[in-house]
Amino acid sequence: MQTVTEGDRRKEVRVLLDQIQAHPERDWTTARRRLATLNKLIAAPPGKPSRPQPH
């Protein structure tokens, strides 16, 4: 399993925003929820895992 970095999250945000802008006629409800989640993760303090890691 690969670690997801802040850079990965920022790239995903950019891709989603580009898709929404390119096709505003589509229903983007799910993508907007994902954007909200990504923005919260990006804003979280560094080093804080997004979910508990198994040992």
OpenMM code with the backbone's topology and positions (N, CA, C; nanometers):
from openmm import Vec3, app, unit

residues = "MET GLN THR VAL THR GLU GLY ASP ARG ARG LYS GLU VAL ARG VAL LEU LEU ASP GLN ILE GLN ALA HIS PRO GLU ARG ASP TRP THR THR ALA ARG ARG ARG LEU ALA THR LEU ASN LYS LEU ILE ALA ALA PRO PRO GLY LYS PRO SER ARG PRO GLN PRO HIS".split()
positions = [
    Vec3(0.0833, -0.1172, 0.0000),
    Vec3(0.0000, 0.0000, 0.0000),
    Vec3(0.0882, 0.1241, 0.0000),
    Vec3(0.0567, 0.2187, -0.0867),
    Vec3(0.1378, 0.3388, -0.0981),
    Vec3(0.0827, 0.4498, -0.0098),
    Vec3(0.1714, 0.5324, 0.0396),
    Vec3(0.1324, 0.6463, 0.1200),
    Vec3(0.0789, 0.7562, 0.0293),
    Vec3(-0.0320, 0.8163, 0.0698),
    Vec3(-0.0894, 0.9274, -0.0053),
    Vec3(-0.0319, 1.0560, 0.0523),
    Vec3(0.0267, 1.1366, -0.0340),
    Vec3(0.0896, 1.2597, 0.0112),
    Vec3(-0.0038, 1.3790, -0.0091),
    Vec3(0.0319, 1.4897, 0.0515),
    Vec3(-0.0443, 1.6128, 0.0310),
    Vec3(-0.0419, 1.6521, -0.1162),
    Vec3(0.0702, 1.6275, -0.1813),
    Vec3(0.0809, 1.6559, -0.3241),
    Vec3(-0.0185, 1.5739, -0.4065),
    Vec3(-0.0349, 1.4474, -0.3682),
    Vec3(-0.1335, 1.3621, -0.4357),
    Vec3(-0.2735, 1.4193, -0.4194),
    Vec3(-0.3043, 1.4632, -0.2992),
    Vec3(-0.4368, 1.5201, -0.2728),
    Vec3(-0.4580, 1.6488, -0.3521),
    Vec3(-0.3553, 1.7315, -0.3574),
    Vec3(-0.3667, 1.8566, -0.4332),
    Vec3(-0.3870, 1.8294, -0.5830),
    Vec3(-0.3191, 1.7274, -0.6351),
    Vec3(-0.3377, 1.6901, -0.7760),
    Vec3(-0.4806, 1.6436, -0.8004),
    Vec3(-0.5342, 1.5643, -0.7081),
    Vec3(-0.6712, 1.5165, -0.7231),
    Vec3(-0.7700, 1.6330, -0.7204),
    Vec3(-0.7462, 1.7302, -0.6325),
    Vec3(-0.8313, 1.8497, -0.6268),
    Vec3(-0.8280, 1.9213, -0.7613),
    Vec3(-0.7093, 1.9406, -0.8157),
    Vec3(-0.6953, 2.0103, -0.9442),
    Vec3(-0.7695, 1.9367, -1.0555),
    Vec3(-0.7548, 1.8052, -1.0601),
    Vec3(-0.8221, 1.7247, -1.1633),
    Vec3(-0.9735, 1.7386, -1.1507),
    Vec3(-1.0239, 1.7253, -1.0297),
    Vec3(-1.1684, 1.7363, -1.0094),
    Vec3(-1.2196, 1.8745, -1.0486),
    Vec3(-1.1480, 1.9788, -1.0087),
    Vec3(-1.1905, 2.1145, -1.0444),
    Vec3(-1.1883, 2.1362, -1.1955),
    Vec3(-1.0872, 2.0830, -1.2616),
    Vec3(-1.0797, 2.0940, -1.4080),
    Vec3(-1.1970, 2.0219, -1.4748),
    Vec3(-1.2321, 1.9032, -1.4231),
    Vec3(-1.3440, 1.8279, -1.4795),
    Vec3(-1.4761, 1.9023, -1.4596),
    Vec3(-1.4953, 1.9576, -1.3404),
    Vec3(-1.6181, 2.0326, -1.3120),
    Vec3(-1.6286, 2.1539, -1.4034),
    Vec3(-1.5172, 2.2228, -1.4213),
    Vec3(-1.5175, 2.3412, -1.5064),
    Vec3(-1.5433, 2.3043, -1.6532),
    Vec3(-1.4892, 2.1926, -1.6971),
    Vec3(-1.5050, 2.1506, -1.8363),
    Vec3(-1.6466, 2.1016, -1.8675),
    Vec3(-1.7156, 2.0498, -1.7664),
    Vec3(-1.8487, 1.9916, -1.7882),
    Vec3(-1.9457, 2.0348, -1.6781),
    Vec3(-1.9795, 2.1629, -1.6731),
    Vec3(-2.0677, 2.2110, -1.5662),
    Vec3(-2.2097, 2.1559, -1.5738),
    Vec3(-2.2466, 2.0978, -1.6861),
    Vec3(-2.3820, 2.0454, -1.7020),
    Vec3(-2.4035, 1.9134, -1.6277),
    Vec3(-2.2991, 1.8488, -1.5852),
    Vec3(-2.3099, 1.7197, -1.5165),
    Vec3(-2.3416, 1.7387, -1.3679),
    Vec3(-2.3890, 1.6308, -1.3066),
    Vec3(-2.4138, 1.6310, -1.1627),
    Vec3(-2.2814, 1.5981, -1.0928),
    Vec3(-2.2273, 1.6936, -1.0222),
    Vec3(-2.0968, 1.6791, -0.9581),
    Vec3(-2.1080, 1.6653, -0.8058),
    Vec3(-2.2218, 1.6197, -0.7573),
    Vec3(-2.2427, 1.6095, -0.6124),
    Vec3(-2.1346, 1.5250, -0.5452),
    Vec3(-2.1073, 1.4088, -0.5992),
    Vec3(-2.0075, 1.3199, -0.5394),
    Vec3(-1.8691, 1.3819, -0.5449),
    Vec3(-1.8364, 1.4441, -0.6562),
    Vec3(-1.7048, 1.5077, -0.6705),
    Vec3(-1.6908, 1.6243, -0.5731),
    Vec3(-1.7974, 1.6983, -0.5511),
    Vec3(-1.7910, 1.8110, -0.4567),
    Vec3(-1.7710, 1.7617, -0.3132),
    Vec3(-1.8336, 1.6483, -0.2803),
    Vec3(-1.8104, 1.5895, -0.1469),
    Vec3(-1.6644, 1.5481, -0.1328),
    Vec3(-1.6095, 1.4884, -0.2384),
    Vec3(-1.4694, 1.4471, -0.2361),
    Vec3(-1.3783, 1.5684, -0.2228),
    Vec3(-1.4107, 1.6758, -0.2922),
    Vec3(-1.3322, 1.7983, -0.2804),
    Vec3(-1.3325, 1.8512, -0.1375),
    Vec3(-1.4483, 1.8489, -0.0737),
    Vec3(-1.4577, 1.8946, 0.0650),
    Vec3(-1.3692, 1.8094, 0.1554),
    Vec3(-1.3729, 1.6789, 0.1348),
    Vec3(-1.2902, 1.5881, 0.2139),
    Vec3(-1.1419, 1.6146, 0.1896),
    Vec3(-1.1043, 1.6269, 0.0636),
    Vec3(-0.9639, 1.6531, 0.0309),
    Vec3(-0.9163, 1.7838, 0.0914),
    Vec3(-0.9979, 1.8871, 0.0845),
    Vec3(-0.9589, 2.0165, 0.1410),
    Vec3(-0.9407, 2.0076, 0.2920),
    Vec3(-1.0240, 1.9295, 0.3602),
    Vec3(-1.0065, 1.9102, 0.5049),
    Vec3(-0.8762, 1.8375, 0.5338),
    Vec3(-0.8464, 1.7357, 0.4542),
    Vec3(-0.7220, 1.6610, 0.4741),
    Vec3(-0.5997, 1.7485, 0.4488),
    Vec3(-0.6065, 1.8316, 0.3471),
    Vec3(-0.4943, 1.9210, 0.3153),
    Vec3(-0.4754, 2.0233, 0.4273),
    Vec3(-0.5851, 2.0701, 0.4853),
    Vec3(-0.5783, 2.1718, 0.5909),
    Vec3(-0.5394, 2.1140, 0.7270),
    Vec3(-0.5471, 1.9808, 0.7433),
    Vec3(-0.5145, 1.9169, 0.8712),
    Vec3(-0.3671, 1.9380, 0.9036),
    Vec3(-0.3349, 1.9387, 1.0337),
    Vec3(-0.1940, 1.9539, 1.0722),
    Vec3(-0.1083, 1.8420, 1.0134),
    Vec3(0.0143, 1.8741, 0.9714),
    Vec3(0.1029, 1.7723, 0.9134),
    Vec3(0.1316, 1.6618, 1.0146),
    Vec3(0.1450, 1.5417, 0.9607),
    Vec3(0.1790, 1.4286, 1.0460),
    Vec3(0.0603, 1.3612, 1.1092),
    Vec3(-0.0557, 1.4234, 1.1008),
    Vec3(-0.1756, 1.3621, 1.1572),
    Vec3(-0.2352, 1.2708, 1.0510),
    Vec3(-0.2408, 1.1397, 1.0774),
    Vec3(-0.2962, 1.0490, 0.9766),
    Vec3(-0.4446, 1.0738, 0.9567),
    Vec3(-0.4907, 1.0516, 0.8345),
    Vec3(-0.6307, 1.0734, 0.8028),
    Vec3(-0.7188, 0.9666, 0.8648),
    Vec3(-0.6605, 0.8519, 0.8951),
    Vec3(-0.7329, 0.7460, 0.9658),
    Vec3(-0.6295, 0.6622, 1.0402),
    Vec3(-0.6725, 0.5935, 1.1439),
    Vec3(-0.5758, 0.5129, 1.2211),
    Vec3(-0.5097, 0.4072, 1.1332),
    Vec3(-0.3833, 0.3888, 1.1520),
    Vec3(-0.3079, 0.2897, 1.0769),
    Vec3(-0.3007, 0.1604, 1.1563),
    Vec3(-0.3258, 0.0452, 1.0928),
    Vec3(-0.3140, -0.0829, 1.1644),
    Vec3(-0.1691, -0.1123, 1.1989),
    Vec3(-0.1491, -0.1831, 1.3056),
    Vec3(-0.0117, -0.2150, 1.3502),
    Vec3(0.0307, -0.3499, 1.3036),
] * unit.nanometer
topology = app.Topology()
chain = topology.addChain("A")
for resn in residues:
    res = topology.addResidue(resn, chain)
    for name in ("N", "CA", "C"):
        topology.addAtom(name, app.Element.getBySymbol(name[0]), res)
